[in-house]
Amino acid sequence: MCQLLCFDTPSIVRLIRSKGVGVYFITQNPLDLPESILGQLGNRIQHALRAFTPRDQKAVKTAAQTFRQNPAFETETAILELATGEALVSFLDSKGAPCIVERAKMLCPQGQIGPITDAERAQAIKQSPLYGIYEKTTDRHSAYEILQEEALLKQQEEEKEILNKQREQEEKERIKQEKQWQAEEGRRINNERRNSSRQSPTERMFGNMLSSVGRTLGTQIVRSVLGTLIKGK
């Protein structure tokens, strides 16, 4: 189980840190953590270690080498000399780089029985070195929102493509119907022409005679009407 945990711990840590979440490791011996994790630690607090065995000496050396060295003292020697309430500390600066290791005394826990007042809470917040940094709520553009926007954009593109295909199909149907109508109209005209060309000479003569009689009657009627109108005046 321990081997499996050590094998999967680096992957778990990378996944958690990618989400902006801090991870704390607490152990009595630095050798309990894989080197891939020791090399990625940010804030470190190292209490005293006692080197009675070769394995303990290796643990002291490993812990000392993972600190950013301070020229004021020897880190490996300081780890062995730390007393109760003392520790070697190293934190990240404002730019995210590790500071040099310092020897410090730990403050005793401070507190009180019962809740503090609103005025005391406000004063404590204003005295904090982080005051003015985290008061403003920031709503970052999350990965979920980005994926939702990409999915919506893809859906809109698919709907647009479907609509364009429907319009193309409708246009093809319209052109097809128009061609069919033109073909039917052409056949109708051709049939009329063939029917007119099939008339016999007698039918054509009779038709011409009727046309001539019709023109003559029309002319006489017009003249009669005009003559009547003129005499009336």
GIQUI-V149683 format. One record per backbone hydrogen bond with DSSP energy under -0.5 kcal/mol. NH is the residue of the N-H (numbers start at 1). CO is the residue of the C=O. If there is no record, write none. Layout:
nh: <NH NH>
co: <CO CO>
//
This chain:
nh: <5 6 7 8 9 10 12 13 14 15 16 17 18 19 19 20 21 32 33 37 38 39 40 41 44 46 47 49 51 52 57 58 59 60 61 62 63 64 65 66 67 69 71 73 75 78 79 80 81 82 86 87 88 89 89 90 93 96 99 101 102 104 104 106 114 121 122 123 124 125 126 127 128 128 131 133 134 139 140 142 146 147 148 149 150 151 152 153 154 155 156 157 158 159 160 161 162 163 164 165 166 167 168 169 170 171 172 173 174 175 176 177 178 179 180 181 182 183 184 185 186 187 188 189 190 191 192 193 194 195 196 197 198 199 204 205 206 207 208 209 210 211 212 213 214 215 216 217 218 219 220 221 222 223 224 225 226 227 228 229 230 231 232 233>
co: <1 2 3 4 5 6 8 9 10 11 12 13 14 15 16 17 16 29 30 34 34 35 37 38 90 88 45 79 49 50 53 54 55 56 57 58 59 60 61 62 64 67 69 70 73 74 75 76 77 78 83 104 46 87 102 44 97 93 91 68 89 87 102 85 112 117 118 119 120 121 122 123 124 125 128 130 130 137 138 140 142 143 144 145 146 147 148 149 150 151 152 153 154 155 156 157 158 159 160 161 162 163 164 165 166 167 168 169 170 171 172 173 174 175 176 177 178 179 180 181 182 183 184 185 186 187 188 189 190 191 192 193 194 196 200 201 202 203 204 205 206 207 208 209 210 211 212 213 214 215 216 217 218 219 220 221 222 223 224 225 226 227 228 229>
//
